[in-house]
Amino acid sequence: MGRRKKELPLLRGIAITDIGSEGNAIAKIDDMVLFVPGMIPGDVADIQVRRKRKRYMEGVAVSLITPSSDRKEPVCEHFGTCGGCRWQHLPYEKQLYYKEKQVRDNLTRISHAFIPEIRPIIGSVNDYYYRNKLEFTFSDKRWITRSEVESGDEIIQRPALGFHLPGIYDKVLDITRCHLL
């Protein structure tokens, strides 16, 4: 007989304080770090823990109680499903700030390198359409989104040109328009 899975807690009213690697938001619960995708600093949310390790936890937000004052509406219809961009719900200046902070953290805190000065990131003059390179993926079957399934409409299966879903490398979301390229 298999081991019983330990029920993981639902944490209520958790304040997001930072953004870490891979765009995951960070909260601190006692001395434990909690990683939550899709949140930004200043958000307060109820979070369902999905994985608990010795030094960290991973969770998903089940409800956003208080949105951050920095939160904005993403322009991309694929945001949240697509793995192409993770920070479109943050103003571009804040995206640059957190990307620079990640570089600094990786060089100093993680690799313990002494860096006397890190020059600031030079941002694009455009908030969108600033990338000159993207790697698209092809598939003979596109990923069908939850909203398509819930709509009750007939689902037509067709090939896909787009990006992998985050953490699912054998599934491709068909992209109709990308706001990065």
BELBEL-V88993 format. One record per helix or strand. SS is the DSSP state (h for helix, s for strand). FROM is the first residue (numbers start at 0). LEN is the number of residues. If there is no record, write none. Layout:
ss->SS from->FROM len->LEN
ss->SS from->FROM len->LEN
This chain:
ss->s from->9 len->6
ss->s from->17 len->2
ss->h from->20 len->3
ss->s from->24 len->5
ss->s from->31 len->5
ss->s from->43 len->9
ss->s from->55 len->11
ss->s from->70 len->1
ss->s from->81 len->1
ss->s from->89 len->1
ss->h from->91 len->19
ss->s from->136 len->3
ss->h from->145 len->6
ss->s from->159 len->6
ss->s from->167 len->7
